[in-house]
Amino acid sequence: MFASDSSPDGDAALQPPEDNSHYLRAVTDMADHCHVTTQEALYTDRGIKLVDKDVRVDSALYDRLVRYKLRGHIDDHLAVQDMVSVSSLVQEAAAQCEQDTLAYLLVHTLDAMAVERLLAPVRSLVLPHALAFKLTVMREQHRDLYIHSVRMMLVSVYLGLKSGMSERECVHLVAAALLHDIGTLHLDPIWHDSGTRVTGAGRKELMAHPITAALIVQAQNLYPRSVPQAILEHHECMDGSGYPRGLQGEQISPMGQILLVAEVASAFFEKYANEAAAQRLSLTLRMSHRKFPAALVACLLPALNIRAVQASLQVTSAQVHALVELLSQTFADWQARCGTLAPALLAAGSGQACAFVTQRLATLQKTLFEAGSHPQQQAEALAYLEGDEQGLAELALLGREALWQLQSIIDATHSRWPQLHEGRGPGDQAVAQWGGAFTQRMAQAELTQAA
């Protein structure tokens, strides 16, 4: 699956990850409220028996398991009652089609047989025991992640059908979308907390989860190469700003492009369930047109224009003024800091964090101008929008998206240069101080609530 010029970590990466302490903890904790038993005896890699066959598992077993390297993977040795199956996935997906806002939007832009068209590829999925077990761990221990995976599956099938894929081709898409996040089961549980902001060196662990998931799926030797390849690419972007490999354009496979759009769409409806998620997503896709494949965006945008399911966003003129001021200050702050740095540090290809920030901010400002949402343009528009609630809401959404883009630049910088906080040179110091000032202004302005 990983070609010689694209392997994430060389030949060593071709092996699936071992069952680490985080995954073993999730499995044994699940066993406290689910009936989990050993299908066969558990042995260490040296042949020492740890647990007999047909033994009930519970969390007390964790301390014994975590001390040894096991022979094989624990998923192959355990059974759990009410394990995730194709039929249970179809049931969950059907429920989302009726109750989930995003799925509802998609269904109502297809024909009268929309639900069955979305579910038909799911019914044809082949799901081996090991992957069904992992999905069960996800469902029981990280319910939101399981719901996200099913939502991703439905959005991906929708995009596949709209872009001309056959039902048979969409079966492979179902597998990739459903399994794209199983690598997160091997992460520290703190990364599953939506209130945790992953920064600095910690982002390296998070950014490895597509590789982990791709290797787990590849090891099954069941699906075509396109499935683990798409899983590996679900956080890439068309402009090269994604991860784990920073691929651009057609370097991302067709299925990978579908997954990256489905990931963004799902994330917006999970984050903004009651805050005009459809409108926010529509704005993001249009503003960040370099990040996303245009043909797939064109497939999705019509579904986001059903206003009957969009919530209204109430903002005041003062709140929008605060947004515009924060954006203006952040751009001006970086410009001022650049004036104190040697030009060589800011040159493209210098490998410096400050050069990366300069390039990304220039691209962002150009995008904002093209979308009519640069703070200079917003400041001019505000003078004409007093009392226009719809116009103010539109400006607030544009401004909030720009703030999200700024935060993504800061996060990407800390991922690539985790030593920034150490301030080893003037360029690193400038980036760290600029990012810190932005975070402080955000907290002081309380713009999360304002927009």
C-alpha positions in Angstrom: 0.0 0.0 0.0 2.8 2.4 0.9 5.0 3.0 -2.2 8.7 3.4 -1.6 8.6 7.1 -2.1 5.6 7.6 0.2 6.1 5.3 3.1 5.5 7.2 6.3 8.4 5.6 8.2 10.2 3.3 5.8 9.9 -0.5 6.0 9.4 -0.5 9.7 6.1 1.3 9.2 4.7 -1.7 7.2 4.0 -3.6 10.5 0.8 -2.9 12.3 1.2 -1.2 15.8 1.4 -3.3 18.9 -1.4 -3.3 21.5 -0.2 -0.4 23.7 -1.2 0.4 27.2 -3.9 2.8 26.1 -5.7 0.3 23.9 -5.4 -2.5 26.5 -6.9 -0.2 29.1 -9.8 0.5 26.8 -10.4 -3.2 26.1 -10.2 -4.3 29.8 -12.4 -1.3 30.9 -15.0 -2.3 28.3 -15.0 -5.8 29.8 -16.3 -4.4 33.1 -19.7 -3.7 31.5 -19.6 -6.0 28.5 -19.3 -9.8 28.4 -15.8 -10.3 27.1 -14.1 -13.8 27.1 -11.0 -15.3 25.7 -11.6 -17.3 22.5 -8.2 -19.0 23.0 -5.5 -18.8 25.6 -3.4 -15.7 25.8 0.4 -16.1 25.6 3.4 -13.8 25.8 5.8 -13.6 22.9 8.0 -16.0 24.8 5.3 -18.7 25.1 4.2 -18.1 28.7 0.5 -18.6 29.2 -1.2 -15.6 30.8 -4.9 -16.5 30.6 -6.7 -19.7 29.7 -9.3 -20.1 27.0 -12.9 -19.3 27.8 -12.1 -17.0 30.7 -14.2 -13.9 31.5 -12.1 -10.8 31.1 -12.4 -7.7 33.3 -10.3 -4.6 34.1 -8.3 -6.5 36.8 -6.5 -8.3 33.9 -5.0 -5.0 32.7 -2.0 -5.0 35.1 -1.0 -8.5 33.9 -1.4 -7.8 30.2 0.4 -4.5 30.2 3.6 -6.1 31.7 4.2 -8.4 28.7 4.4 -8.3 25.0 1.6 -10.5 23.8 1.8 -13.1 21.0 -0.3 -11.7 18.2 -3.0 -9.0 18.7 -5.5 -9.1 21.5 -8.4 -8.5 19.1 -7.8 -11.9 17.6 -8.1 -13.7 21.0 -11.1 -12.1 22.5 -14.9 -12.3 21.9 -17.5 -9.8 23.1 -21.3 -10.2 23.2 -23.2 -7.8 20.9 -20.2 -7.1 18.8 -20.5 -4.5 16.1 -21.7 -6.2 12.9 -22.8 -5.2 9.4 -26.5 -5.4 10.5 -25.9 -3.2 13.6 -24.0 -0.7 11.4 -26.9 -0.5 9.0 -29.3 0.0 11.9 -27.1 2.9 13.3 -26.8 4.5 9.8 -30.5 4.3 9.2 -31.2 6.0 12.5 -28.8 8.8 11.6 -30.6 9.3 8.3 -33.7 10.1 10.3 -32.2 11.9 13.3 -28.8 13.4 12.4 -28.9 16.9 10.8 -26.2 16.3 8.3 -27.5 12.9 7.2 -31.0 14.4 6.9 -29.6 17.1 4.6 -27.9 14.6 2.4 -30.9 12.3 2.2 -33.2 15.2 1.1 -30.9 16.1 -1.8 -31.0 12.6 -3.3 -34.0 10.9 -4.9 -36.9 9.1 -3.3 -34.7 6.0 -2.7 -32.0 8.1 -1.0 -31.8 6.1 2.3 -31.6 2.8 0.6 -28.9 4.1 -1.8 -26.8 5.3 1.1 -27.3 2.0 3.0 -26.9 -0.5 0.1 -23.0 -0.3 0.1 -23.0 -0.7 3.9 -24.9 -4.0 3.6 -22.2 -5.3 1.3 -19.3 -4.5 3.7 -17.0 -7.3 4.7 -16.0 -6.8 8.4 -13.5 -9.2 9.9 -13.5 -10.2 13.6 -10.5 -8.1 14.6 -11.9 -4.9 13.1 -15.4 -5.6 14.4 -13.9 -6.0 17.8 -12.1 -2.6 17.5 -15.2 -0.9 16.4 -17.0 -2.4 19.5 -14.3 -1.0 21.8 -14.9 2.4 20.0 -18.6 2.2 20.4 -18.4 1.2 24.1 -15.6 3.4 25.3 -15.7 6.4 22.8 -19.3 6.6 21.7 -18.9 10.0 20.1 -16.1 8.7 17.9 -18.2 5.7 16.8 -21.1 8.1 15.9 -18.6 10.2 14.0 -17.3 7.2 12.1 -20.8 6.2 11.0 -21.5 9.8 10.0 -18.3 9.9 8.0 -19.4 6.7 6.3 -22.7 8.2 5.2 -21.2 11.5 4.0 -18.5 9.6 2.0 -21.1 7.3 0.3 -23.1 10.4 -0.6 -20.1 12.1 -2.1 -19.1 8.9 -3.9 -22.6 8.5 -5.4 -22.8 12.2 -6.4 -19.4 12.0 -8.1 -20.3 9.0 -10.2 -19.0 6.0 -8.2 -20.8 2.7 -8.5 -22.5 1.0 -5.6 -19.7 -1.6 -5.7 -17.0 1.0 -5.5 -18.8 2.7 -2.6 -18.4 -0.5 -0.6 -14.7 0.1 -0.4 -15.5 3.7 0.5 -17.6 2.5 3.4 -14.7 0.5 4.8 -12.3 3.4 4.5 -14.7 5.9 6.1 -15.9 3.6 8.9 -12.3 2.6 9.9 -10.5 5.9 9.3 -10.2 6.7 13.0 -9.5 3.3 14.6 -5.9 4.5 15.1 -7.1 6.9 17.8 -7.9 3.9 20.0 -4.1 3.7 20.6 -3.9 7.3 21.7 -3.8 8.6 25.3 -7.4 9.0 26.3 -6.8 12.7 26.9 -6.9 13.3 23.2 -10.5 12.0 23.1 -11.6 14.9 25.4 -13.1 17.6 23.2 -12.0 20.2 25.7 -8.3 19.4 25.3 -6.3 21.5 22.9 -3.4 19.5 21.5 -0.3 21.7 21.1 3.4 21.4 20.7 5.0 17.9 20.8 1.7 16.3 21.8 0.4 17.0 18.3 2.9 14.5 16.8 1.1 11.7 18.6 -2.2 12.9 17.3 -1.0 13.4 13.8 0.2 9.8 13.6 -3.3 8.3 14.0 -4.0 8.1 10.2 -0.8 6.0 9.8 -1.8 3.7 12.7 -5.3 3.2 11.3 -3.9 2.5 7.7 -1.5 -0.1 9.0 -4.1 -1.8 11.1 -6.5 -2.1 8.1 -3.7 -3.1 5.7 -2.6 -5.9 8.0 -6.0 -7.6 7.5 -5.1 -8.3 3.8 -8.8 -8.0 3.0 -9.4 -4.7 1.3 -7.9 -3.3 -1.9 -5.0 -0.9 -1.5 -7.2 2.1 -2.1 -8.8 1.6 1.4 -5.8 2.0 3.6 -4.5 4.6 1.2 -7.6 6.7 1.7 -7.4 6.2 5.5 -3.9 7.5 5.5 -5.0 10.6 3.6 -8.1 11.6 5.4 -6.4 14.7 7.0 -4.6 15.8 3.9 -5.5 19.0 2.0 -5.4 19.9 -1.6 -3.0 22.8 -0.9 -0.5 20.6 0.9 -1.3 22.0 4.4 -2.6 18.7 5.7 -1.0 15.7 7.4 0.7 13.2 7.8 2.6 13.7 4.5 1.6 17.2 3.3 0.3 15.8 -0.1 -1.0 18.2 -2.7 -3.7 18.0 -5.4 -3.8 14.8 -7.4 -1.2 13.3 -5.1 -4.2 12.5 -2.9 -6.2 9.5 -4.1 -9.8 10.0 -5.3 -11.1 8.1 -2.2 -8.7 10.1 0.0 -10.2 13.3 -1.4 -13.7 12.1 -0.5 -12.7 11.3 3.0 -11.0 14.6 3.6 -14.2 16.5 2.6 -16.4 14.1 4.6 -14.1 14.6 7.7 -14.5 18.4 7.5 -18.2 18.2 7.0 -18.7 15.8 9.9 -16.5 17.8 12.2 -18.6 21.0 11.6 -21.9 19.4 12.4 -20.4 17.8 15.5 -18.9 21.1 16.7 -21.7 23.5 15.7 -24.8 21.3 16.1 -26.9 24.2 17.3 -25.1 27.1 15.6 -25.8 27.2 11.9 -23.4 24.4 11.1 -24.6 24.2 7.5 -23.9 27.9 6.9 -20.5 27.8 8.7 -19.5 24.8 6.6 -20.6 26.4 3.4 -18.6 29.4 4.2 -15.5 27.4 5.0 -15.7 25.3 1.9 -16.0 28.5 -0.2 -13.4 30.5 1.6 -10.8 27.7 1.7 -11.3 26.6 -1.9 -7.6 25.8 -2.3 -7.8 23.2 0.5 -10.7 21.1 -0.9 -11.4 19.4 -4.2 -13.7 21.7 -6.2 -15.8 18.9 -7.7 -16.6 17.4 -4.4 -17.4 20.7 -2.8 -19.8 21.3 -5.7 -21.5 18.1 -4.8 -21.9 19.1 -1.1 -22.8 22.7 -1.3 -26.4 22.2 -2.5 -27.2 20.1 0.5 -26.1 22.9 2.8 -28.5 25.4 1.3 -31.6 23.9 2.9 -32.4 26.8 5.2 -35.2 24.9 7.0 -32.7 23.1 9.1 -30.2 26.0 9.6 -30.2 27.7 13.0 -30.1 31.5 13.2 -27.0 33.2 14.6 -27.7 36.2 16.8 -24.8 38.7 17.0 -24.5 42.4 17.8 -22.6 45.0 16.0 -20.2 45.3 18.9 -19.3 41.6 18.7 -18.5 41.9 15.0 -16.4 45.0 15.7 -14.5 42.9 18.2 -13.9 40.2 15.7 -12.6 42.6 13.1 -10.4 44.3 15.6 -8.8 41.0 16.7 -8.1 39.9 13.2 -6.6 43.3 12.3 -4.4 43.3 15.4 -3.2 39.7 14.8 -2.1 40.5 11.2 -0.5 43.8 12.2 1.3 42.1 15.2 3.0 39.6 12.9 4.0 42.3 10.4 5.6 44.3 13.2 7.5 41.3 14.5 8.8 40.5 11.0 10.4 44.0 10.9 12.8 42.9 13.7 13.9 39.7 12.0 16.7 39.2 9.4 15.3 38.7 5.9 17.2 35.4 5.6 15.0 34.0 8.4 11.8 34.8 6.5 13.0 33.6 3.1 11.0 30.7 1.6 13.0 27.5 1.9 14.8 28.6 5.0 13.2 25.9 7.1 12.4 28.4 9.8 9.1 28.5 11.6 8.8 32.3 11.1 9.1 31.8 7.3 6.3 29.2 7.4 4.0 31.6 9.4 4.8 34.4 6.9 3.9 32.3 3.9 0.7 30.9 5.5 -0.5 34.3 6.6 0.1 35.7 3.2 -2.0 32.9 1.7 -4.7 33.4 4.3 -4.9 37.2 3.7 -5.2 36.6 -0.1 -8.0 34.0 0.5 -9.8 36.4 2.8 -9.6 39.2 0.2 -11.0 36.9 -2.5 -13.9 35.9 -0.2 -14.6 39.5 0.8 -13.8 38.7 4.4 -10.5 40.4 5.0 -10.7 42.6 8.2 -10.3 45.7 6.0 -13.3 44.8 3.9 -15.3 43.8 7.0 -14.6 47.1 8.6 -16.0 48.9 5.6 -19.0 46.6 5.4 -19.9 47.2 9.1 -20.7 50.9 8.4 -23.5 49.8 6.1 -24.9 46.9 8.1 -26.1 48.5 11.3 -29.5 46.9 12.1 -29.1 44.3 9.4 -29.1 41.1 11.5 -28.6 38.7 8.6 -25.6 40.8 7.3 -24.0 41.0 10.7 -24.4 37.2 11.2 -22.7 36.6 7.8 -19.8 38.9 8.8 -19.5 37.1 12.2 -19.4 33.7 10.5 -16.7 34.9 8.1 -14.7 36.4 10.9 -15.0 33.3 13.1 -13.8 31.2 10.2 -10.8 33.5 9.7 -10.0 33.1 13.4 -10.2 29.3 13.0 -7.7 29.6 10.1 -5.3 31.6 12.2 -5.5 29.0 15.0 -4.8 26.2 12.5 -1.7 28.0 11.4 -0.5 28.2 15.0 -1.3 24.6 15.6 0.5 23.5 12.4 3.6 25.5 13.4 3.8 23.9 16.8 3.4 20.5 15.2 6.3 21.1 12.8 8.5 22.9 15.3 7.7 21.5 18.8 10.7 23.3 20.3 9.2 26.7 19.7 8.4 27.2 23.4 12.1 27.0 24.1 12.8 30.1 22.1 16.1 28.9 20.7 16.4 31.8 18.2 14.8 35.2 17.3 12.5 33.6 14.7 11.2 31.0 17.1 10.7 33.6 19.8 8.7 35.8 17.4 6.4 32.9 16.5 5.9 31.8 20.0 5.2 35.3 21.3 2.9 36.1 18.4 0.9 32.9 18.9 0.7 33.6 22.7 -0.6 37.1 22.1 -3.3 35.8 19.8 -4.4 33.2 22.3 -4.5 35.9 25.0 -6.6 38.3 22.9 -9.0 35.5 22.1 -9.5 34.7 25.8 -9.9 38.4 26.7 -12.4 39.1 24.0 -14.4 35.9 24.7 -14.9 35.6 20.9 -16.0 32.0 21.1 -19.3 33.1 22.5 -19.4 36.2 20.4 -19.3 34.4 17.2 
